Amino acid sequence: AAAVRALEASLNAPRPSRSHVAIIVQTNFQLCAYTTSELHVSMLGLFCDITNYRRLPNVIFYRITRESIKSAFKLGIEARQILRFLRMHAHPRLRTGDQPLVPSNVEDQICLWDRERHRVKLDEVYNVQCRTGAEFNAVVQYAADIGAYVWGSEAKLRQLVRYSLAERVLAFLRRWRSREAVRAAKQDAPAKRGHAKAQRQASYG
């Protein structure tokens, strides 16, 4: 958490501090950082592979990998923030020539990894048509509880559920309709008995 806050503070600073880290990113995704600060090391560990690195007294060598970048995304760090941090703290010697502060292939790959998070995911669904509003609400609640609900239209009494869980939803629907049928039969029984009694009295009269 401290490293994340430090990274955000670094990005918000108008210019690097005097004790800033000096970074060189190579085309093979190796990152060389000149620093003696443990906080800088932790900040780099937010988006670099910390399981395989080399360290000297004033320099540390990391590697940027798909897994390390994905881990940064899970922490709420965005690709643009990573790239901005690398540019902001690029080694001074990189600013004297025409070479980019971050190799184009590394920048493009980080952006591609970011786009992977926003790909459209297709999921098979099953259409469930309900008969009444009460039935629709009951099925929606059950489907949501088991993670099957995808979409629904109360006006059309129709909903889409995940195909892999459709049988469970349909089984619930059959049980619900059965219970409702029993309940309706019990409610109708007194009325039917009263009607039959009235018919008998009328025939005697």
N, CA, C and O of each residue as an XYZ file, in Angstrom:
820
protein
N       0.824     -1.197      0.000
C       0.000      0.000      0.000
C       0.865      1.256      0.000
O       0.557      2.228     -0.690
N       1.959      1.232      0.785
C       2.859      2.390      0.836
C       3.518      2.618     -0.511
O       3.706      3.758     -0.935
N       3.871      1.523     -1.184
C       4.509      1.637     -2.495
C       3.548      2.223     -3.522
O       3.946      3.022     -4.369
N       2.272      1.818     -3.442
C       1.272      2.353     -4.368
C       1.093      3.846     -4.142
O       1.038      4.622     -5.096
N       1.002      4.251     -2.874
C       0.861      5.688     -2.572
C       2.088      6.470     -3.027
O       1.970      7.591     -3.522
N       3.261      5.875     -2.857
C       4.491      6.541     -3.287
C       4.525      6.702     -4.799
O       4.979      7.722     -5.316
N       4.038      5.680     -5.502
C       3.993      5.764     -6.967
C       3.045      6.867     -7.401
O       3.366      7.637     -8.307
N       1.884      6.954     -6.769
C       0.925      8.003     -7.112
C       1.497      9.382     -6.803
O       1.319     10.316     -7.584
N       2.183      9.516     -5.670
C       2.790     10.799     -5.310
C       3.868     11.180     -6.301
O       4.003     12.350     -6.659
N       4.631     10.205     -6.744
C       5.686     10.469     -7.718
C       5.103     10.968     -9.033
O       5.663     11.864     -9.664
N       3.989     10.394     -9.444
C       3.358     10.802    -10.701
C       2.735     12.186    -10.583
O       2.640     12.915    -11.571
N       2.314     12.545     -9.390
C       1.689     13.852     -9.188
C       2.714     14.973     -9.023
O       2.372     16.151     -9.125
N       3.976     14.604     -8.768
C       5.018     15.623     -8.582
C       5.316     16.303     -9.924
O       5.361     15.629    -10.953
N       5.519     17.624     -9.930
C       5.794     18.326    -11.195
C       7.118     17.919    -11.826
O       7.274     17.996    -13.044
N       8.076     17.484    -11.004
C       9.365     17.022    -11.528
C       9.965     16.038    -10.537
O       9.622     16.076     -9.356
N      10.859     15.153    -10.991
C      11.460     14.181    -10.081
C      12.228     14.855     -8.960
O      12.802     15.927     -9.152
N      12.240     14.220     -7.771
C      13.001     14.749     -6.650
C      14.489     14.498     -6.872
O      14.878     13.759     -7.776
N      15.322     15.131     -6.025
C      16.767     14.969     -6.178
C      17.213     13.527     -5.974
O      18.216     13.090     -6.537
N      16.456     12.796     -5.161
C      16.818     11.407     -4.870
C      16.047     10.432     -5.753
O      15.849      9.272     -5.393
N      15.617     10.918     -6.908
C      14.769     10.063     -7.737
C      15.561      8.896     -8.310
O      16.790      8.926     -8.382
N      14.826      7.869     -8.714
C      15.414      6.692     -9.316
C      15.666      6.962    -10.794
O      14.866      7.633    -11.446
N      16.770      6.446    -11.328
C      17.105      6.610    -12.748
C      16.937      5.266    -13.433
O      17.608      4.295    -13.082
N      16.039      5.208    -14.413
C      15.624      3.935    -15.002
C      16.024      3.849    -16.467
O      15.903      4.810    -17.226
N      16.508      2.662    -16.843
C      16.760      2.341    -18.252
C      15.962      1.078    -18.574
O      16.167      0.030    -17.961
N      15.057      1.188    -19.536
C      14.282      0.031    -19.985
C      14.861     -0.433    -21.314
O      15.032      0.368    -22.233
N      15.163     -1.719    -21.419
C      15.758     -2.275    -22.631
C      14.699     -2.978    -23.474
O      13.613     -3.304    -22.994
N      15.039     -3.200    -24.733
C      14.070     -3.806    -25.652
C      13.741     -5.252    -25.297
O      12.728     -5.780    -25.757
N      14.575     -5.902    -24.488
C      14.296     -7.273    -24.055
C      13.482     -7.319    -22.771
O      13.379     -8.363    -22.127
N      12.897     -6.163    -22.400
C      12.031     -6.022    -21.228
C      12.802     -6.064    -19.903
O      12.201     -6.175    -18.835
N      14.111     -5.976    -19.977
C      14.879     -5.851    -18.736
C      14.886     -4.388    -18.314
O      15.021     -3.484    -19.138
N      14.738     -4.181    -17.017
C      14.716     -2.832    -16.465
C      15.897     -2.680    -15.516
O      16.091     -3.483    -14.603
N      16.671     -1.644    -15.750
C      17.831     -1.342    -14.913
C      17.539     -0.049    -14.157
O      17.304      0.991    -14.772
N      17.551     -0.110    -12.841
C      17.210      1.054    -12.021
C      18.360      1.408    -11.094
O      18.795      0.586    -10.288
N      18.848      2.635    -11.215
C      19.918      3.120    -10.345
C      19.267      3.765     -9.125
O      18.683      4.844     -9.231
N      19.361      3.126     -7.993
C      18.769      3.643     -6.771
C      19.317      2.893     -5.563
O      19.760      1.750     -5.675
N      19.281      3.539     -4.431
C      19.645      2.890     -3.175
C      18.461      2.922     -2.202
O      18.591      2.543     -1.038
N      17.316      3.374     -2.692
C      16.132      3.519     -1.860
C      15.290      2.248     -1.876
O      14.952      1.736     -2.943
N      14.952      1.739     -0.688
C      14.088      0.575     -0.595
C      12.676      0.903     -1.076
O      11.978      0.038     -1.604
N      12.264      2.145     -0.893
C      10.945      2.544     -1.372
C      10.881      2.488     -2.888
O       9.880      2.051     -3.455
N      11.959      2.934     -3.553
C      11.999      2.851     -5.013
C      11.948      1.401     -5.469
O      11.278      1.075     -6.449
N      12.654      0.536     -4.759
C      12.647     -0.889     -5.093
C      11.229     -1.448     -4.974
O      10.789     -2.227     -5.819
N      10.516     -1.043     -3.916
C       9.136     -1.506     -3.720
C       8.216     -0.968     -4.800
O       7.316     -1.667     -5.267
N       8.446      0.279     -5.195
C       7.620      0.871     -6.253
C       7.803      0.126     -7.567
O       6.828     -0.146     -8.268
N       9.041     -0.203     -7.905
C       9.299     -0.949     -9.134
C       8.720     -2.351     -9.058
O       8.298     -2.914    -10.069
N       8.701     -2.913     -7.857
C       8.146     -4.244     -7.673
C       6.657     -4.314     -7.893
O       6.096     -5.406     -7.988
N       5.998     -3.161     -7.976
C       4.565     -3.146     -8.253
C       4.253     -3.628     -9.662
O       3.183     -4.187     -9.902
N       5.183     -3.416    -10.604
C       4.907     -3.816    -11.990
C       6.061     -4.594    -12.632
O       6.038     -4.848    -13.836
N       7.058     -4.971    -11.846
C       8.158     -5.802    -12.349
C       8.143     -7.162    -11.656
O       7.570     -7.319    -10.578
N       8.778     -8.133    -12.291
C       8.861     -9.478    -11.727
C       9.836     -9.476    -10.553
O      11.037     -9.277    -10.736
N       9.316     -9.698     -9.353
C      10.167     -9.654     -8.153
C      10.714    -11.029     -7.793
O      11.461    -11.162     -6.823
N      10.352    -12.054     -8.564
C      10.850    -13.400     -8.259
C      12.209    -13.664     -8.901
O      12.885    -14.631     -8.549
N      12.608    -12.811     -9.837
C      13.874    -13.030    -10.532
C      14.529    -11.675    -10.814
O      14.179    -11.001    -11.782
N      15.468    -11.287     -9.976
C      16.145    -10.005    -10.161
C      17.591    -10.104     -9.651
O      17.954    -11.015     -8.907
N      18.391     -9.135    -10.080
C      19.785     -9.039     -9.617
C      19.992     -7.670     -8.991
O      19.446     -6.671     -9.461
N      20.783     -7.633     -7.929
C      20.972     -6.367     -7.234
C      22.438     -6.138     -6.919
O      23.137     -7.030     -6.436
N      22.891     -4.920     -7.204
C      24.222     -4.452     -6.866
C      24.070     -3.297     -5.873
O      22.945     -2.868     -5.615
N      25.154     -2.786     -5.314
C      25.024     -1.733     -4.285
C      24.153     -0.553     -4.673
O      23.403     -0.039     -3.843
N      24.243     -0.111     -5.932
C      23.470      1.077     -6.306
C      22.600      0.858     -7.544
O      22.112      1.821     -8.135
N      22.404     -0.387     -7.934
C      21.590     -0.665     -9.111
C      20.873     -2.004     -8.932
O      21.397     -2.929     -8.312
N      19.666     -2.084     -9.487
C      18.895     -3.320     -9.434
C      18.353     -3.615    -10.829
O      17.940     -2.711    -11.554
N      18.363     -4.887    -11.185
C      17.898     -5.321    -12.500
C      16.608     -6.128    -12.336
O      16.574     -7.148    -11.647
N      15.574     -5.654    -12.974
C      14.283     -6.324    -12.964
C      13.922     -6.749    -14.393
O      14.610     -6.409    -15.356
N      12.825     -7.500    -14.497
C      12.273     -7.820    -15.812
C      10.768     -7.536    -15.774
O      10.072     -7.874    -14.816
N      10.301     -6.913    -16.837
C       8.875     -6.642    -16.979
C       8.232     -7.837    -17.682
O       8.652     -8.215    -18.776
N       7.230     -8.423    -17.065
C       6.556     -9.589    -17.640
C       5.051     -9.356    -17.695
O       4.529     -8.426    -17.081
N       4.379    -10.198    -18.424
C       2.917    -10.120    -18.508
C       2.284    -10.283    -17.127
O       1.357     -9.559    -16.765
N       2.802    -11.246    -16.364
C       2.245    -11.508    -15.036
C       2.456    -10.320    -14.099
O       1.567     -9.971    -13.321
N       3.639     -9.700    -14.177
C       3.909     -8.574    -13.276
C       3.040     -7.367    -13.629
O       2.575     -6.656    -12.739
N       2.822     -7.136    -14.917
C       1.962     -6.027    -15.328
C       0.509     -6.304    -14.931
O      -0.196     -5.400    -14.482
N       0.066     -7.541    -15.095
C      -1.291     -7.909    -14.705
C      -1.487     -7.723    -13.198
O      -2.555     -7.303    -12.751
N      -0.458     -8.036    -12.430
C      -0.540     -7.852    -10.980
C      -0.714     -6.373    -10.643
O      -1.455     -6.020     -9.725
N      -0.028     -5.517    -11.389
C      -0.166     -4.072    -11.176
C      -1.590     -3.612    -11.493
O      -2.154     -2.786    -10.775
N      -2.164     -4.145    -12.560
C      -3.536     -3.792    -12.925
C      -4.500     -4.154    -11.790
O      -5.436     -3.409    -11.498
N      -4.260     -5.303    -11.158
C      -5.139     -5.735    -10.062
C      -5.061     -4.794     -8.870
O      -5.997     -4.717     -8.074
N      -3.950     -4.081     -8.746
C      -3.785     -3.107     -7.665
C      -4.404     -1.753     -8.014
O      -4.395     -0.829     -7.201
N      -4.941     -1.645     -9.231
C      -5.546     -0.393     -9.656
C      -4.610      0.518    -10.423
O      -4.972      1.647    -10.754
N      -3.409      0.037    -10.708
C      -2.436      0.825    -11.477
C      -2.709      0.636    -12.960
O      -2.899     -0.492    -13.415
N      -2.731      1.709    -13.707
C      -3.052      1.650    -15.126
C      -1.788      1.676    -15.981
O      -0.721      2.099    -15.536
N      -1.941      1.207    -17.227
C      -0.803      1.158    -18.144
C      -0.198      2.547    -18.348
O       1.023      2.702    -18.360
N      -1.043      3.537    -18.506
C      -0.542      4.904    -18.737
C       0.268      5.406    -17.548
O       1.217      6.170    -17.722
N      -0.103      4.979    -16.333
C       0.649      5.391    -15.147
C       2.025      4.735    -15.120
O       3.018      5.371    -14.765
N       2.079      3.463    -15.498
C       3.365      2.761    -15.538
C       4.286      3.423    -16.555
O       5.454      3.682    -16.262
N       3.770      3.693    -17.737
C       4.584      4.287    -18.793
C       5.017      5.707    -18.420
O       6.144      6.117    -18.698
N       4.119      6.435    -17.797
C       4.484      7.793    -17.377
C       5.578      7.752    -16.312
O       6.493      8.575    -16.332
N       5.491      6.813    -15.395
C       6.510      6.675    -14.353
C       7.863      6.346    -14.973
O       8.884      6.909    -14.577
N       7.872      5.438    -15.941
C       9.129      5.055    -16.588
C       9.737      6.231    -17.353
O      10.956      6.406    -17.353
N       8.904      7.027    -17.998
C       9.422      8.188    -18.734
C       9.910      9.267    -17.768
O      10.969      9.861    -17.968
N       9.134      9.507    -16.735
C       9.483     10.564    -15.790
C      10.821     10.290    -15.108
O      11.578     11.217    -14.821
N      11.108      9.018    -14.850
C      12.320      8.657    -14.124
C      13.358      7.983    -15.030
O      14.211      7.228    -14.565
N      13.265      8.270    -16.315
C      14.256      7.720    -17.240
C      15.644      8.270    -16.926
O      15.785      9.410    -16.485
N      16.644      7.466    -17.153
C      18.037      7.861    -16.877
C      18.392      9.109    -17.687
O      18.019      9.202    -18.857
N      19.099     10.064    -17.094
C      19.440     11.313    -17.798
C      20.119     11.104    -19.141
O      19.918     11.902    -20.057
N      20.913     10.057    -19.283
C      21.627      9.871    -20.550
C      20.671      9.544    -21.690
O      21.018      9.724    -22.858
N      19.463      9.061    -21.364
C      18.479      8.773    -22.406
C      17.876     10.053    -22.966
O      17.286     10.035    -24.046
N      18.013     11.152    -22.254
C      17.404     12.412    -22.669
C      18.316     13.231    -23.569
O      17.940     14.313    -24.021
N      19.502     12.724    -23.829
C      20.476     13.477    -24.635
C      20.461     13.060    -26.101
O      21.053     13.734    -26.945
N      19.789     11.954    -26.409
C      19.781     11.486    -27.791
C      18.379     11.452    -28.371
O      17.443     12.043    -27.833
N      18.261     10.742    -29.484
C      16.973     10.647    -30.164
C      16.198      9.390    -29.780
O      15.061      9.197    -30.210
N      16.826      8.531    -28.960
C      16.146      7.287    -28.602
C      14.969      7.560    -27.669
O      15.016      8.500    -26.874
N      13.902      6.741    -27.757
C      12.748      6.946    -26.873
C      13.101      6.624    -25.428
O      13.990      5.812    -25.170
N      12.420      7.246    -24.500
C      12.666      6.995    -23.085
C      12.244      5.581    -22.690
O      12.815      4.978    -21.781
N      11.230      5.065    -23.391
C      10.785      3.677    -23.212
C      10.738      3.045    -24.601
O      10.077      3.586    -25.487
N      11.422      1.909    -24.821
C      11.405      1.279    -26.145
C       9.980      1.083    -26.646
O       9.090      0.714    -25.880
N       9.772      1.329    -27.922
C       8.419      1.266    -28.483
C       7.802     -0.115    -28.346
O       6.597     -0.231    -28.123
N       8.622     -1.184    -28.477
C       8.049     -2.524    -28.369
C       7.563     -2.812    -26.947
O       6.568     -3.510    -26.752
N       8.278     -2.264    -25.951
C       7.858     -2.444    -24.555
C       6.581     -1.656    -24.286
O       5.651     -2.158    -23.654
N       6.548     -0.427    -24.770
C       5.354      0.403    -24.577
C       4.133     -0.228    -25.237
O       3.055     -0.285    -24.645
N       4.317     -0.708    -26.485
C       3.196     -1.328    -27.200
C       2.700     -2.574    -26.473
O       1.494     -2.809    -26.391
N       3.630     -3.374    -25.945
C       3.238     -4.610    -25.283
C       2.480     -4.329    -23.989
O       1.503     -5.012    -23.685
N       2.916     -3.338    -23.234
C       2.202     -2.970    -22.003
C       0.781     -2.519    -22.338
O      -0.165     -2.854    -21.624
N       0.633     -1.766    -23.414
C      -0.699     -1.316    -23.835
C      -1.556     -2.500    -24.283
O      -2.759     -2.521    -24.023
N      -0.951     -3.483    -24.953
C      -1.689     -4.675    -25.375
C      -2.162     -5.477    -24.172
O      -3.293     -5.963    -24.148
N      -1.294     -5.613    -23.175
C      -1.695     -6.319    -21.951
C      -2.851     -5.600    -21.278
O      -3.724     -6.235    -20.687
N      -2.856     -4.272    -21.367
C      -3.948     -3.501    -20.775
C      -5.248     -3.748    -21.533
O      -6.312     -3.848    -20.922
N      -5.170     -3.846    -22.853
C      -6.381     -4.061    -23.654
C      -6.986     -5.436    -23.406
O      -8.189     -5.625    -23.580
N      -6.157     -6.397    -23.000
C      -6.669     -7.733    -22.729
C      -7.736     -7.706    -21.637
O      -8.623     -8.559    -21.602
N      -7.644     -6.727    -20.753
C      -8.620     -6.639    -19.664
C      -9.997     -6.237    -20.167
O     -11.003     -6.505    -19.509
N     -10.049     -5.596    -21.330
C     -11.299     -5.030    -21.826
C     -11.864     -5.801    -23.005
O     -12.771     -5.323    -23.685
N     -11.335     -6.986    -23.249
C     -11.880     -7.787    -24.342
C     -13.308     -8.224    -24.027
O     -13.664     -8.455    -22.872
N     -14.110     -8.330    -25.076
C     -15.479     -8.803    -24.900
C     -15.455    -10.307    -24.650
O     -14.831    -11.069    -25.388
N     -16.149    -10.710    -23.596
C     -16.229    -12.129    -23.270
C     -17.609    -12.654    -23.648
O     -18.626    -12.100    -23.230
N     -17.643    -13.722    -24.440
C     -18.896    -14.326    -24.864
C     -19.287    -15.423    -23.884
O     -18.448    -16.199    -23.426
N     -20.567    -15.473    -23.573
C     -21.065    -16.467    -22.630
C     -22.384    -17.011    -23.163
O     -23.266    -16.236    -23.534
N     -22.533    -18.336    -23.207
C     -23.776    -18.939    -23.663
C     -24.872    -18.691    -22.636
O     -24.649    -18.804    -21.431
N     -26.059    -18.353    -23.129
C     -27.168    -18.065    -22.235
C     -28.397    -18.880    -22.645
O     -28.479    -19.417    -23.749
N     -29.339    -18.947    -21.718
C     -30.597    -19.675    -21.942
C     -31.748    -18.730    -21.643
O     -31.723    -18.007    -20.647
N     -32.758    -18.738    -22.509
C     -33.901    -17.855    -22.353
C     -34.957    -18.510    -21.461
O     -35.398    -19.628    -21.726
N     -35.350    -17.811    -20.415
C     -36.388    -18.305    -19.502
C     -37.591    -17.375    -19.612
O     -37.486    -16.182    -19.329
N     -38.728    -17.918    -20.023
C     -39.954    -17.133    -20.159
C     -40.872    -17.418    -18.976
O     -41.284    -18.556    -18.754
N     -41.185    -16.367    -18.222
C     -42.053    -16.523    -17.054
C     -43.497    -16.183    -17.416
O     -43.779    -15.607    -18.467
N     -44.403    -16.560    -16.508
C     -45.835    -16.371    -16.776
C     -46.421    -15.176    -16.037
O     -47.337    -14.521    -16.534
N     -45.895    -14.892    -14.851
C     -46.431    -13.798    -14.041
C     -45.290    -12.954    -13.481
O     -44.126    -13.352    -13.519
N     -45.646    -11.790    -12.964
C     -44.636    -10.934    -12.363
C     -44.022    -11.555    -11.129
O     -42.818    -11.438    -10.900
N     -44.852    -12.220    -10.325
C     -44.333    -12.873     -9.119
C     -43.359    -13.982     -9.485
O     -42.322    -14.150     -8.844
N     -43.702    -14.729    -10.511
C     -42.818    -15.810    -10.962
C     -41.505    -15.230    -11.484
O     -40.428    -15.751    -11.193
N     -41.603    -14.156    -12.249
C     -40.410    -13.508    -12.794
C     -39.487    -13.046    -11.670
O     -38.283    -13.299    -11.717
N     -40.038    -12.372    -10.663
C     -39.225    -11.861     -9.559
C     -38.570    -12.990     -8.768
O     -37.420    -12.872     -8.344
N     -39.298    -14.074     -8.572
C     -38.751    -15.207     -7.824
C     -37.587    -15.841     -8.578
O     -36.570    -16.188     -7.976
N     -37.730    -15.993     -9.883
C     -36.679    -16.613    -10.683
C     -35.464    -15.691    -10.785
O     -34.326    -16.156    -10.728
N     -35.699    -14.397    -10.935
C     -34.593    -13.434    -10.990
C     -33.772    -13.502     -9.701
O     -32.542    -13.523     -9.739
N     -34.463    -13.538     -8.567
C     -33.775    -13.583     -7.278
C     -32.949    -14.854     -7.145
O     -31.801    -14.808     -6.703
N     -33.526    -15.984     -7.526
C     -32.791    -17.251     -7.426
C     -31.593    -17.270     -8.372
O     -30.498    -17.681     -7.989
N     -31.805    -16.826     -9.603
C     -30.718    -16.812    -10.584
C     -29.575    -15.909    -10.130
O     -28.402    -16.243    -10.299
N     -29.927    -14.770     -9.556
C     -28.896    -13.848     -9.056
C     -28.131    -14.471     -7.890
O     -26.917    -14.298     -7.779
N     -28.831    -15.187     -7.034
C     -28.193    -15.797     -5.859
C     -27.151    -16.840     -6.251
O     -26.137    -16.987     -5.569
N     -27.391    -17.563     -7.343
C     -26.447    -18.623     -7.747
C     -25.487    -18.151     -8.840
O     -24.696    -18.942     -9.355
N     -25.555    -16.854     -9.197
C     -24.643    -16.317    -10.208
C     -25.013    -16.660    -11.635
O     -24.156    -16.667    -12.518
N     -26.289    -16.945    -11.867
C     -26.730    -17.340    -13.212
C     -27.367    -16.184    -13.981
O     -27.454    -16.240    -15.208
N     -27.810    -15.145    -13.290
C     -28.557    -14.065    -13.940
C     -27.656    -13.248    -14.868
O     -26.549    -12.864    -14.492
N     -28.139    -12.991    -16.074
C     -27.409    -12.189    -17.057
C     -28.193    -10.930    -17.426
O     -27.644     -9.828    -17.431
N     -29.480    -11.101    -17.735
C     -30.299     -9.973    -18.203
C     -31.761    -10.344    -18.026
O     -32.117    -11.522    -18.050
N     -32.607     -9.339    -17.849
C     -34.025     -9.616    -17.732
C     -34.872     -8.428    -18.137
O     -34.441     -7.279    -18.040
N     -36.083     -8.717    -18.592
C     -37.055     -7.682    -18.942
C     -38.341     -7.983    -18.190
O     -39.046     -8.942    -18.505
N     -38.643     -7.152    -17.189
C     -39.854     -7.366    -16.401
C     -41.099     -7.148    -17.249
O     -42.124     -7.795    -17.034
N     -41.009     -6.246    -18.204
C     -42.163     -5.961    -19.059
C     -42.529     -7.186    -19.899
O     -43.707     -7.464    -20.123
N     -41.515     -7.911    -20.357
C     -41.754     -9.100    -21.183
C     -41.726    -10.388    -20.369
O     -41.931    -11.473    -20.913
N     -41.471    -10.270    -19.060
C     -41.384    -11.444    -18.171
C     -40.358    -12.448    -18.693
O     -40.554    -13.661    -18.620
N     -39.268    -11.911    -19.218
C     -38.253    -12.748    -19.861
C     -36.888    -12.440    -19.267
O     -36.578    -11.288    -18.964
N     -36.078    -13.474    -19.102
C     -34.720    -13.268    -18.611
C     -33.762    -14.264    -19.248
O     -34.152    -15.347    -19.686
N     -32.491    -13.860    -19.285
C     -31.432    -14.716    -19.803
C     -30.561    -15.148    -18.636
O     -30.181    -14.334    -17.794
N     -30.247    -16.441    -18.595
C     -29.391    -16.989    -17.541
C     -28.230    -17.727    -18.189
O     -28.311    -18.126    -19.351
N     -27.159    -17.907    -17.443
C     -25.994    -18.622    -17.963
C     -26.382    -20.057    -18.300
O     -27.042    -20.743    -17.520
N     -25.954    -20.489    -19.477
C     -26.354    -21.810    -19.961
C     -25.886    -22.917    -19.017
O     -26.584    -23.911    -18.821
N     -24.690    -22.737    -18.431
C     -24.138    -23.766    -17.559
C     -24.958    -23.952    -16.286
O     -24.866    -24.990    -15.630
N     -25.774    -22.929    -15.931
C     -26.595    -23.006    -14.719
C     -28.085    -23.029    -15.034
O     -28.915    -22.932    -14.130
N     -28.424    -23.158    -16.314
C     -29.824    -23.089    -16.728
C     -30.662    -24.202    -16.119
O     -31.807    -23.964    -15.734
N     -30.119    -25.413    -16.022
C     -30.899    -26.523    -15.487
C     -31.294    -26.284    -14.035
O     -32.394    -26.650    -13.622
N     -30.405    -25.673    -13.262
C     -30.733    -25.360    -11.868
C     -31.848    -24.323    -11.796
O     -32.734    -24.411    -10.945
N     -31.800    -23.346    -12.690
C     -32.844    -22.325    -12.715
C     -34.180    -22.937    -13.125
O     -35.215    -22.625    -12.538
N     -34.157    -23.801    -14.124
C     -35.390    -24.441    -14.586
C     -35.973    -25.363    -13.512
O     -37.190    -25.437    -13.344
N     -35.103    -26.060    -12.791
C     -35.571    -26.923    -11.708
C     -36.247    -26.089    -10.624
O     -37.275    -26.488    -10.076
N     -35.663    -24.925    -10.317
C     -36.285    -24.022     -9.348
C     -37.639    -23.539     -9.862
O     -38.603    -23.462     -9.100
N     -37.710    -23.214    -11.154
C     -38.954    -22.727    -11.738
C     -40.049    -23.793    -11.647
O     -41.201    -23.478    -11.349
N     -39.689    -25.048    -11.902
C     -40.681    -26.130    -11.802
C     -41.176    -26.276    -10.365
O     -42.371    -26.467    -10.137
N     -40.265    -26.187     -9.397
C     -40.674    -26.293     -7.992
C     -41.565    -25.120     -7.603
O     -42.555    -25.288     -6.890
N     -41.208    -23.938     -8.075
C     -41.994    -22.743     -7.737
C     -43.405    -22.858     -8.298
O     -44.379    -22.560     -7.607
N     -43.513    -23.289     -9.547
C     -44.835    -23.427    -10.162
C     -45.657    -24.504     -9.450
O     -46.869    -24.355     -9.292
N     -45.016    -25.566     -9.028
C     -45.717    -26.632     -8.315
C     -46.266    -26.122     -6.987
O     -47.412    -26.399     -6.631
N     -45.427    -25.365     -6.249
C     -45.890    -24.813     -4.974
C     -47.031    -23.822     -5.182
O     -47.993    -23.803     -4.414
N     -46.919    -23.004     -6.219
C     -47.968    -22.035     -6.500
C     -49.270    -22.725     -6.885
O     -50.351    -22.250     -6.536
N     -49.177    -23.843     -7.603
C     -50.377    -24.586     -7.999
C     -51.068    -25.157     -6.765
O     -52.294    -25.105     -6.658
N     -50.287    -25.700     -5.833
C     -50.848    -26.242     -4.590
C     -51.507    -25.132     -3.775
O     -52.603    -25.304     -3.243
N     -50.815    -23.978     -3.685
C     -51.356    -22.857     -2.925
C     -52.670    -22.364     -3.544
O     -53.629    -22.072     -2.829
N     -52.703    -22.276     -4.865
C     -53.908    -21.809     -5.552
C     -55.059    -22.789     -5.346
O     -56.210    -22.384     -5.185
N     -54.734    -24.094     -5.352
C     -55.773    -25.105     -5.156
C     -56.374    -24.994     -3.762
O     -57.586    -25.135     -3.598
N     -55.537    -24.741     -2.754
C     -56.032    -24.603     -1.392
C     -56.914    -23.369     -1.250
O     -57.917    -23.383     -0.536
N     -56.526    -22.303     -1.941
C     -57.323    -21.083     -1.871
C     -58.661    -21.243     -2.578
O     -59.651    -20.641     -2.164
N     -58.706    -22.044     -3.637
C     -59.938    -22.227     -4.406
C     -60.883    -23.223     -3.753
O     -62.083    -23.206     -4.026
N     -60.364    -24.086     -2.900
C     -61.186    -25.152     -2.317
C     -62.394    -24.618     -1.563
O     -63.499    -25.097     -1.820
N     -62.262    -23.639     -0.631
C     -63.449    -23.136      0.084
C     -64.485    -22.548     -0.859
O     -65.687    -22.737     -0.671
N     -64.016    -21.838     -1.869
C     -64.953    -21.231     -2.811
C     -65.720    -22.292     -3.583
O     -66.917    -22.150     -3.835
N     -65.012    -23.365     -3.958
C     -65.686    -24.443     -4.705
C     -66.702    -25.157     -3.823
O     -67.784    -25.519     -4.285
N     -66.348    -25.365     -2.530
C     -67.299    -26.019     -1.633
C     -68.538    -25.156     -1.422
O     -69.660    -25.658     -1.371
N     -68.311    -23.825     -1.298
C     -69.444    -22.923     -1.133
C     -70.344    -22.910     -2.361
O     -71.568    -22.860     -2.244
N     -69.734    -22.955     -3.527
C     -70.502    -22.961     -4.767
C     -71.327    -24.235     -4.885
O     -72.488    -24.201     -5.291
N     -70.705    -25.375     -4.520
C     -71.420    -26.649     -4.593
C     -72.583    -26.664     -3.614
O     -73.657    -27.170     -3.941
N     -72.386    -26.114     -2.412
C     -73.438    -26.062     -1.413
C     -74.601    -25.210     -1.897
O     -75.768    -25.552     -1.707
N     -74.252    -24.087     -2.531
C     -75.302    -23.198     -3.046
C     -76.109    -23.885     -4.129
O     -77.323    -23.697     -4.211
N     -75.445    -24.686     -4.968
C     -76.155    -25.407     -6.027
C     -77.106    -26.443     -5.448
O     -78.217    -26.617     -5.950
N     -76.676    -27.133     -4.392
C     -77.517    -28.147     -3.767
C     -78.748    -27.500     -3.150
O     -79.859    -28.010     -3.290
N     -78.548    -26.366     -2.460
C     -79.673    -25.671     -1.845
C     -80.671    -25.185     -2.901
O     -81.885    -25.226     -2.703
N     -80.128    -24.732     -4.009
C     -81.015    -24.239     -5.081
C     -81.834    -25.375     -5.660
O     -83.005    -25.195     -5.994
N     -81.218    -26.550     -5.780
C     -81.951    -27.684     -6.366
C     -83.067    -28.171     -5.419
O     -84.109    -28.638     -5.879
N     -82.846    -28.060     -4.102
C     -83.848    -28.466     -3.134
C     -84.987    -27.456     -3.099
O     -86.140    -27.804     -2.846
N     -84.650    -26.240     -3.349
C     -85.686    -25.206     -3.300
C     -86.597    -25.301     -4.487
O     -87.530    -24.509     -4.614
